[in-house]
Structures are given as C-alpha cells and as structure tokens.
Amino acid sequence: MKILVLNGSPKGKGSNTYRLTEAFLEGICTAEEASGNPAPQTEILEVSKLNIKPCLGCFSCWNKTPGECCIHDDMSTVIEKFLWADVTVWSFPLYYFGLPGPLKNLIDRQLPMSLPFMAEGAESGGHPSRYDMTGHRNVLISTCGFYTAQGNYDGVTDMFDHFCGKDRYTTIFCGQGELFRVKELSKRTDEYLACVRKAGEEFASGGIGAETRAKLEELLYPREVFETMADASWGVSKDGTAEDTSLVFTKQMAALYSKESWPGHDLVIEMNYTDIGKKYHIILGRDGSSVSEDLTGECTTRINTPYSVWCSIASGEIAGDEAMMKHLYSVEGDFDIMLHWDRYFGGKEGTPPESAGGRERTNMLLLLLPWIVFWVAASINSFAGSLISIAVCVILPVLMRRVKDTLYDRLSVLGVGACSLALISGLPALWIIPGSYFLFGLMWCASCLTKIPLTAHYSKNDYNGDAAFSNPIFIKTNRILTLAWGILYLLTPIWTFYIMRTDIGSLVGAVNSVLPAIMGIFTAWFQKWYPAHVAKG
C-alpha cells in the first residue's frame, strides 16, 4: 500500500490533527503486518513548506499544455505523488469552517488533473479525471475548536463531494481538537487516539466499522465542560481583565466536575497553593462548579500544595497518590473527595466508572457465600451440610455470570468443595471445620505477599475500578486490612475446636460470626481513616 499524507496544518507535525493522523497510520501498519503484507510506503508532505503559487485561472493546462500547469513549482511533484499513491490522507485543522489557505491553494492547483470537457451525468456539472484513479481512496482527518464536529464541516464535505465523489471518501472529524495538546487530559484523548488507531486497522481491511465509527463521533467531554475549559484557557475574564495563570488552571480543573457525582449537598474545596500564596475555592453544586477568590465561607476540604506540584499531578508527571505518600502536599477536612477524585472530576456525563455495572465489578459476597454455608450447615449436620455446601459451589458460577470472578472466588469453591468431601468421606468434623477456618485465613494472609492483596480485588468497585490498583495508598490500606482479617481466621480454629467439644458445638458457625461483624465495622472505619491520616502529613 502506498500512502500520500498531505499535512495541511501550518503547525506541521506539531498540530493536534496530526496526532490523529499518526494514530491512523499506525493502525494501517498494524493491519498490514497482521495480514503478512509489506509495510506501507508513506510519503508525508507538509503543505505549508511547499512552494505552491496560487492558480492563475488561465486554463493553460487545459488548452495550451494539456495536463501541465504553466507555473513551475512544487505542485508538479504533488501531482506525481497523487498518481503514485493508493491512498491520500488529507490532514488539516478546520479554519473558518473550511481548509487552511495553503491546502485550499493546493486543491485549486489540481486543475491539470481534470479534463476540460463536461462530465456526463454529473448532477450539478463537473469535469472527468484526466487519469484513471480507479481504486484510489481518500481519507479526511481533521480537528476543530468547537465542542462537536457535526454541522461544522458542511463546506468541506460539499467540496470533496464534488471532486472525490459523494460517499467515496472516508472522514474522521473530531471536535474539541485543542484538548489533544493538554497533557492533563491525556487519559481521555489517548482513549480517542486508540479508537483512531483501530479505525486505521479497519480501513486497511476494507472500511471503518459501525461500532468504531460511533466511538469516533462521541464527544471527548460534554459541551458544557469543554466550553468552560475553552473560555478559561484564554486567561482573560469576560470584562477583559487578565487572570492569574493559577486561576486559569483552577477554573479548567473545576470545569471537569461531573454534576452526577453531587452528593446531595454542596462541597467546597480550598486550593491553597503554598508556593505562590494563592488560594481559591472550588464550589461543587447541583448545577455545576464555580471558582471563587472569596474565601469567607467554610471549606469542606483544604488541599495545601505547591502550585508546581499540583500542575505536575494534573499533567501526569507524578501520580497524586504517590505525591501524597511522599508528603508533597497535605489534605485537611473531608477526605472522601480525595478518595473519589475521578468520580468528581472525571469530566464525563452519566454513571461514574466505579459504579458502572457489568462484568468488571466483583462481589465479595460470592467469595464468602460457600464458606458461610459450610460453617453454618456443616456444624449442624456434617453430611447434609456438606451436600448443601457442594450444591452452593456448583451453582456459584451461575451467580457469577454478571460479575467478574477472581482467583480467590475460584480457590474458595475448591476449598469448600474439598472440606465438604472430607466430611462426607467420614473424616471428623472436629478437625475439618476448624481446619477450614485455618485454610480460609491462610488464603487471606498469602495474598498479602502478592502485588494486589485479596480485599483490594473487591473494594476497587468503590475506587475507580482496576485503576485503584496503581494507587499505593489504596493498596497499603487493603494490605493492612487483608492481613488483619487473615490473622483473625488463622486464630479462629483455636476457639472453634474447643466450642465444638461443648454442648453448643452446632452453633459454632453463628458464634464465629460475632468477631467478623466487629471486624467489618473496623474495616469501614479504617478504609477512611488511614488514607486521611497519611494525607495530613
């Protein structure tokens, strides 16, 4: 495959649009490699650097020197590349609802590629191509500064409809293009670039699929969020007053607030930039967010941070949790905002990712269910209780269809199944039931030696899903809790053994539920207390 890329941005390879173009080309290369084809031959022309003079409208290329322009400049090379290529990628930003001037100039100079005669059957008139361009494909990739691409490219598509043919070219038009240069928003823009890469793969294999096309047309951020960030980015208020860069930064951060995360009462975050002596209040309300320099009201949470540190966190140069662990900033007041920062400042409408449904969520109840049934039922009647426990293990996979199972869910099924079979085979319950508690505790303690402790696989649901695994505070909190629970269950066999030798032995399962209930209360408290304790520095 031979690809000609016409980079129409005056910014060259530093343009926002060209980032999409690079991703698209990467996708094509991936698809060609996977198909065993040679790597595509790619020619990239930066239009703004070419010597292409304006068309004179003299029509010499039609009647005096057919197919050859009277102006001798770089356009002759461009036409040669057009004829060489199998695919032409037109990469450009939207300028005033059209093309940048140099690229429009290049298009005007394509006249030698057409014959002077009127095309037969053309709806509104036209000229046939001088060359056989059968099989040549065109791709338009562009970004614009509006919140959406819809309705803003009519002038562009009308023009390409005429000289490419309606519906005979592929488009990737993306609104909110300026966001691709904002490092602080790279998580979202990288998602979009991955989709563009996928589009390149599909294009090489025939055409962009409907699912990928739909994702390409999704907004990067809701209109209100984008337009608030865009307005703030100019650094001037609506009355023309220049604003401090820290105020602009804070306004753009506040613009990412997701109204759906409003907890039922307004929250006030005080950003105390300790190195520059600036303080601002971010008010999070039912209808949106605002930033105020008036600090008379009480704040819900105060973040004491050097401005430089918070900028580094926002741009992804350092993780916020890592910076906290290093005591580069501290937090006072309600720490819940920090624990669910992505929920409040995810910038997207709809259900926050950590509360989304589907198979990405885990459920600790499914981990505990076979053990609880075994401890209660087998204590009352060894044989019948074991059969019931095995039945629960059999139906558990059915219950897991809507959730993501973990290694520990599977180990629990195996552990309870083994203990049940041991009782059915006639081994004494006095040893098997206490041993099952020991086995359960051993699983918890052993998980503390792994990268992700057991409880983290389940508590992640409330802390941004799998993304929580990269948070050292989250992992350390869960490691402590997992170890505490593991030790409890390693000790439980001691008193279980003695209780089972008494008259209330059949109630050992119920008796052993008291301490876990107390531990559950401790866990709920510790999950909030420990991160806040670390944040205070």
C-alpha positions in Angstrom: 0.0 0.0 0.0 1.3 3.4 -1.0 0.1 6.3 1.2 0.4 10.1 0.5 -0.2 12.3 3.5 -0.9 15.9 2.9 -0.4 17.7 6.2 -2.3 20.9 5.7 -1.7 22.4 9.1 0.7 25.4 9.3 1.9 23.8 12.6 3.3 20.8 10.7 3.8 17.7 12.7 3.1 19.7 15.9 -0.5 20.1 15.0 -3.3 18.5 17.0 -4.8 16.9 13.9 -1.5 15.3 13.0 -1.7 13.3 16.2 -4.8 11.7 14.9 -3.2 11.1 11.5 -0.2 9.4 13.1 -2.6 7.1 15.1 -4.5 6.3 11.9 -1.3 5.4 10.0 -0.1 3.2 12.9 -3.4 1.3 12.7 -2.9 0.7 9.0 0.7 -0.5 9.6 -0.6 -2.9 12.3 -3.3 -4.3 10.0 -0.9 -4.8 7.1 1.7 -6.5 9.3 -1.0 -8.8 10.7 -2.1 -9.7 7.2 1.5 -10.6 6.2 1.7 -7.7 3.7 4.7 -5.4 3.3 4.8 -2.3 5.4 3.0 0.6 3.7 5.1 3.1 1.8 4.3 6.5 3.1 5.1 10.0 1.7 4.4 12.9 4.0 4.2 16.4 2.5 3.9 19.5 4.8 1.9 21.8 2.6 2.9 25.0 4.3 6.5 24.3 3.5 5.9 23.7 -0.2 6.3 26.3 -2.9 2.9 26.3 -4.5 1.7 29.5 -6.0 -2.0 30.5 -6.4 -3.8 29.3 -9.5 -3.9 32.0 -12.3 -7.2 30.8 -13.8 -5.6 30.9 -17.2 -6.6 27.3 -18.2 -3.3 26.7 -20.0 -3.3 23.3 -18.5 -6.5 22.5 -20.5 -5.9 24.1 -23.9 -2.2 25.1 -24.4 -0.2 22.5 -22.5 -2.8 19.8 -21.6 -2.2 18.3 -18.2 0.7 20.6 -17.5 0.5 23.9 -15.5 2.3 26.9 -16.8 3.5 27.6 -13.2 6.6 25.6 -12.5 6.8 25.0 -8.8 6.3 22.1 -6.3 2.8 21.3 -7.5 4.1 19.1 -10.2 5.7 16.9 -7.6 2.4 16.8 -5.6 0.5 15.6 -8.8 3.2 12.9 -9.3 2.6 11.8 -5.7 -1.2 11.8 -6.3 -0.8 9.4 -9.2 1.7 7.2 -7.3 -0.4 6.8 -4.2 -3.2 4.2 -3.5 -4.5 6.3 -0.5 -4.3 10.1 0.0 -4.8 11.2 3.6 -5.8 14.9 3.9 -4.8 16.0 7.4 -5.9 19.5 8.4 -7.5 21.7 11.1 -10.7 23.4 10.4 -10.1 27.1 9.6 -13.2 29.3 9.5 -15.4 26.3 8.5 -13.0 25.5 5.7 -9.5 24.5 4.9 -6.3 26.3 5.8 -5.2 28.6 2.9 -2.1 26.7 1.7 -4.2 23.4 1.4 -7.0 25.2 -0.4 -4.4 26.6 -2.8 -3.1 23.1 -3.5 -6.6 21.9 -4.2 -7.1 24.8 -6.7 -3.9 23.7 -8.5 -5.2 20.2 -9.1 -6.9 21.5 -12.3 -4.3 19.9 -14.6 -5.6 16.5 -13.3 -9.0 17.1 -14.8 -10.1 17.2 -18.5 -11.8 20.4 -19.8 -14.9 18.7 -21.0 -18.1 18.5 -19.0 -18.7 15.2 -17.3 -21.7 13.3 -18.4 -24.4 12.6 -15.8 -22.9 14.9 -13.2 -25.7 16.3 -11.1 -24.5 19.9 -10.9 -21.8 19.8 -13.5 -18.1 18.8 -13.3 -15.1 17.6 -15.2 -13.8 14.0 -15.6 -10.4 13.0 -14.4 -7.5 13.0 -16.9 -6.1 9.9 -15.2 -7.5 6.6 -14.2 -7.9 6.9 -10.4 -9.9 3.7 -10.0 -9.2 2.2 -6.6 -7.6 5.4 -5.3 -9.0 6.1 -1.8 -9.2 9.4 0.1 -9.3 9.9 3.9 -10.0 13.3 5.5 -8.7 13.7 9.1 -9.4 16.9 10.9 -10.0 18.5 14.3 -11.8 21.7 15.1 -12.1 24.0 18.1 -15.9 23.6 18.5 -17.4 21.1 21.0 -18.6 19.0 18.1 -17.7 18.3 14.5 -21.3 17.9 13.5 -22.6 20.8 11.4 -19.2 22.5 11.1 -17.7 20.6 8.2 -20.5 21.2 5.6 -18.3 23.4 3.5 -15.5 20.9 3.5 -17.7 17.9 2.6 -19.5 19.8 -0.1 -16.2 20.5 -1.8 -14.9 16.9 -1.5 -18.2 15.6 -2.7 -17.6 17.3 -6.0 -14.0 16.3 -6.7 -13.9 12.9 -4.9 -17.5 11.8 -5.4 -20.2 11.8 -2.7 -19.7 9.0 -0.2 -16.5 8.0 -1.9 -14.1 9.1 0.8 -13.6 8.4 4.5 -13.8 11.1 7.2 -12.6 11.3 10.8 -13.7 14.7 12.1 -13.1 15.4 15.7 -14.4 18.4 17.8 -12.5 19.7 20.8 -9.2 19.4 18.9 -7.3 21.7 21.2 -7.6 19.2 24.0 -5.0 16.9 22.3 -2.2 19.3 23.4 -3.3 19.4 27.1 -1.3 16.8 29.0 -3.7 17.0 31.9 -6.4 15.4 29.7 -4.3 12.8 28.1 -6.2 9.9 29.7 -9.3 10.8 27.6 -7.5 11.9 24.5 -5.4 8.8 24.5 -8.7 6.8 24.5 -9.8 8.6 21.4 -6.4 8.1 19.7 -6.7 4.4 20.4 -10.0 4.5 18.6 -8.5 6.3 15.6 -5.8 3.6 15.6 -8.5 1.0 15.5 -10.1 2.9 12.6 -6.8 2.7 10.7 -6.7 -1.1 11.1 -10.3 -1.4 9.9 -9.7 0.9 7.0 -6.8 -1.2 5.8 -9.0 -4.3 6.0 -11.8 -2.7 4.0 -13.5 0.0 5.9 -14.2 1.6 9.3 -16.8 -0.5 11.2 -20.1 1.0 12.6 -19.0 0.4 16.2 -15.7 2.2 15.7 -17.4 5.0 13.7 -19.9 5.6 16.6 -17.0 5.9 19.1 -15.2 8.3 16.8 -18.3 10.5 16.9 -18.6 10.6 20.7 -17.7 13.9 22.3 -14.4 13.9 24.2 -16.2 15.9 27.0 -19.7 17.2 27.4 -20.4 20.5 25.7 -20.6 22.5 29.0 -17.3 21.1 30.3 -15.4 21.7 27.1 -16.7 25.3 26.5 -16.0 26.2 30.1 -12.4 25.0 29.8 -12.1 26.7 26.4 -13.3 30.0 27.7 -11.0 29.8 30.7 -7.9 28.9 28.6 -7.7 32.5 27.2 -6.6 33.9 30.5 -8.9 36.8 30.5 -12.3 37.4 32.2 -15.3 38.4 30.1 -14.7 42.0 31.1 -11.3 41.8 29.5 -9.3 41.6 32.8 -6.2 39.4 32.7 -6.3 36.5 35.1 -3.5 34.8 37.0 -2.3 31.5 35.5 -3.1 29.7 38.7 -6.7 31.0 38.5 -7.0 29.8 34.9 -5.6 26.4 35.8 -8.1 26.1 38.7 -11.0 27.1 36.5 -10.1 24.5 34.0 -9.8 21.8 36.7 -13.2 22.8 38.1 -14.7 22.6 34.6 -14.1 18.8 34.7 -16.6 18.4 37.6 -19.3 15.8 36.9 -22.6 17.1 38.2 -23.9 13.5 38.5 -21.4 13.0 41.4 -23.1 15.7 43.5 -23.7 14.0 46.9 -26.8 16.0 47.8 -25.1 19.0 49.4 -22.6 21.5 48.1 -18.9 20.8 48.5 -16.2 23.5 48.8 -12.5 22.6 48.0 -10.0 25.2 49.0 -6.9 25.1 46.8 -4.1 26.6 48.9 -1.1 27.0 46.5 1.6 27.4 49.2 4.5 28.3 46.9 2.8 31.3 45.2 0.5 32.5 48.0 -2.7 32.0 46.1 -6.0 30.5 47.4 -9.2 29.7 45.6 -12.5 28.0 46.5 -13.9 25.4 44.1 -17.7 25.1 44.8 -19.3 21.9 43.6 -23.0 22.1 43.4 -26.1 20.5 41.9 -25.9 22.5 38.7 -22.2 22.7 38.2 -19.0 24.2 39.6 -17.6 27.6 40.1 -14.3 29.1 41.3 -14.2 32.0 43.7 -11.4 34.1 45.2 -13.7 35.0 48.1 -12.6 32.8 50.9 -15.0 33.9 53.6 -17.1 30.7 53.6 -16.1 27.4 55.2 -14.4 24.8 53.0 -15.2 21.1 53.0 -11.7 20.1 52.1 -8.5 22.0 52.1 -5.6 20.9 49.8 -2.3 22.5 50.9 0.0 22.1 47.9 2.7 23.9 46.0 1.2 25.1 42.7 4.1 23.4 40.8 3.3 20.0 42.5 -0.4 20.1 41.6 0.4 21.1 38.0 2.7 18.0 37.8 -0.1 15.8 39.2 -2.6 17.2 36.7 -0.3 16.7 33.8 0.5 13.1 34.8 4.2 13.7 35.6 3.6 12.4 39.1 0.7 10.4 40.5 -1.4 12.2 43.0 -1.3 9.3 45.5 2.4 9.0 45.1 2.9 12.7 45.8 0.7 12.3 48.9 2.8 9.3 50.1 5.9 11.5 49.7 4.2 14.3 51.7 4.5 16.7 48.8 1.0 18.0 49.7 -1.4 17.6 52.5 -5.2 17.4 52.9 -7.4 18.7 55.7 -11.1 18.1 56.3 -13.3 15.7 54.5 -11.1 13.2 52.7 -13.9 11.5 50.8 -13.3 13.9 47.9 -9.8 12.7 47.5 -10.8 9.0 47.6 -13.2 9.6 44.8 -11.4 12.4 42.9 -12.0 10.7 39.5 -15.7 10.5 40.3 -16.0 14.2 40.9 -13.6 15.4 38.2 -14.0 12.7 35.6 -15.4 15.3 33.2 -18.0 12.9 31.7 -21.7 12.8 32.0 -23.5 9.7 33.2 -22.7 7.0 35.7 -19.2 7.2 37.2 -16.9 4.4 36.1 -16.5 2.9 39.6 -20.3 2.5 40.0 -20.8 1.1 36.5 -22.4 -2.3 36.1 -21.2 -5.2 34.2 -18.6 -7.9 34.5 -15.9 -5.5 35.6 -17.4 -5.5 39.1 -16.5 -8.1 41.7 -18.6 -9.2 44.6 -17.2 -10.4 47.9 -20.5 -12.0 48.9 -19.8 -14.6 46.3 -16.4 -15.2 47.9 -17.9 -15.6 51.4 -21.1 -17.5 50.5 -19.7 -21.0 50.2 -17.7 -20.7 53.3 -20.6 -19.3 55.4 -22.9 -22.0 54.2 -20.3 -24.6 55.0 -19.5 -23.3 58.5 -23.2 -23.0 59.5 -24.7 -26.1 57.8 -21.8 -28.5 58.4 -21.7 -27.6 62.1 -25.4 -28.6 62.4 -25.1 -31.8 60.3 -21.9 -32.8 58.8 -23.3 -34.9 56.0 -26.3 -32.8 55.0 -24.4 -29.6 55.5 -21.6 -30.8 53.2 -24.1 -31.7 50.4 -25.6 -28.3 50.7 -22.2 -26.7 50.5 -21.3 -28.6 47.4 -24.6 -27.6 45.8 -23.7 -23.9 46.5 -20.3 -24.4 44.9 -22.0 -25.9 41.8 -24.5 -23.0 41.4 -21.9 -20.3 42.2 -20.7 -19.9 38.6 -24.2 -19.2 37.6 -24.4 -16.4 40.2 -21.1 -15.1 38.8 -22.4 -14.6 35.3 -22.9 -10.8 35.8 -19.8 -10.1 37.8 -16.0 -10.6 37.4 -14.7 -13.6 39.3 -11.3 -13.5 40.9 -8.7 -16.2 41.8 -10.0 -16.1 45.3 -13.5 -16.9 44.3 -12.2 -20.0 42.5 -10.0 -21.0 45.4 -13.0 -20.7 47.7 -15.0 -23.1 45.6 -12.1 -25.6 45.6 -11.5 -25.1 49.4 -15.1 -25.6 50.4 -15.6 -28.5 48.0 -12.5 -30.2 49.4 -13.7 -29.7 53.0 -17.2 -31.0 52.2 -15.9 -34.1 50.5 -13.6 -34.7 53.5 -16.6 -34.7 55.8 -18.7 -36.9 53.5 -15.8 -39.4 53.4 -16.1 -39.7 57.2 -13.2 -37.5 58.5 -14.1 -36.0 61.9 -15.8 -32.6 61.8 -13.8 -31.6 64.9 -10.8 -31.4 62.7 -12.2 -30.4 59.3 -14.3 -27.4 60.4 -11.5 -25.7 62.4 -9.2 -26.6 59.6 -11.5 -24.8 57.1 -11.1 -21.6 59.1 -7.4 -22.0 59.0 -7.4 -22.7 55.3 -9.5 -19.5 54.7 -7.2 -17.4 56.8 -4.2 -18.8 55.1 -5.6 -17.7 51.7 -6.0 -14.1 53.0 -2.5 -13.9 54.5 -0.9 -15.5 51.5 -2.5 -12.8 49.3 -0.6 -10.1 51.3 2.6 -11.4 49.6 1.2 -10.7 46.2 1.1 -7.4 44.4 -2.6 -7.0 45.0 -4.0 -8.2 48.3 -7.3 -10.0 48.5 -9.6 -7.2 49.7 -8.3 -4.8 47.0 -10.0 -7.0 44.3 -13.4 -6.3 45.9 -13.0 -2.8 47.4 -11.8 -1.5 44.0 -15.5 -1.2 43.0 -15.8 1.9 45.0 -12.5 3.4 44.0 -12.5 3.7 40.2 -12.2 0.0 39.4 -8.8 -1.5 38.3 -7.3 2.0 38.2 -7.2 1.8 42.0 -4.5 -0.9 41.8 -2.0 1.7 40.8 -2.8 3.8 44.0 -0.2 2.9 46.7 -2.4 4.3 49.5 -5.3 2.1 48.3 -3.0 -1.0 48.1 -1.4 -0.3 51.5 -4.7 0.2 53.2 -6.0 -3.1 51.8 -2.8 -5.0 52.6 -3.2 -4.0 56.3 -6.9 -5.0 56.3 -6.3 -8.2 54.5 -3.6 -9.2 56.9 -5.9 -8.3 59.9 -8.7 -10.5 58.5 -6.2 -13.3 57.7 -4.9 -13.3 61.2 -8.4 -13.4 62.7 -9.2 -16.5 60.7 -5.9 -18.2 61.4 -6.7 -17.8 65.1 -10.4 -18.8 64.8 -9.7 -22.6 64.7 -8.3 -22.4 68.3 -11.6 -21.5 69.9 -13.7 -23.3 67.2 -12.0 -26.5 68.3 -13.0 -26.1 71.9 -16.5 -24.8 71.2 -17.3 -27.8 69.1 -16.5 -30.0 72.0 -19.2 -28.3 74.1 -23.0 -28.6 74.0 -23.2 -25.5 71.7 -20.9 -27.0 69.1 -23.7 -27.0 66.5 -23.9 -23.2 66.9 -20.2 -22.6 66.2 -20.9 -21.0 62.8 -23.2 -18.4 64.4 -20.8 -17.8 67.3 -17.9 -17.2 64.9 -19.9 -14.5 63.1 -19.6 -12.1 66.0 -15.9 -11.2 65.6 -16.2 -10.8 61.8 -19.1 -8.4 62.4 -16.9 -6.3 64.7 -14.0 -6.5 62.1 -16.5 -5.3 59.5 -17.1 -2.1 61.5 -13.4 -1.7 61.9 -12.8 -2.2 58.2 -15.3 0.5 57.2 -13.7 3.0 59.6 -10.1 2.1 58.7 -10.7 2.5 55.0 -11.5 6.2 55.5 -9.2 6.9 58.5 -5.9 5.5 57.2 -5.8 7.4 53.9 -6.8 10.6 55.6 -4.1 10.1 58.3 -1.5 9.7 55.6 -2.8 12.8 53.8 -2.4 15.0 56.9 1.4 14.5 56.6 
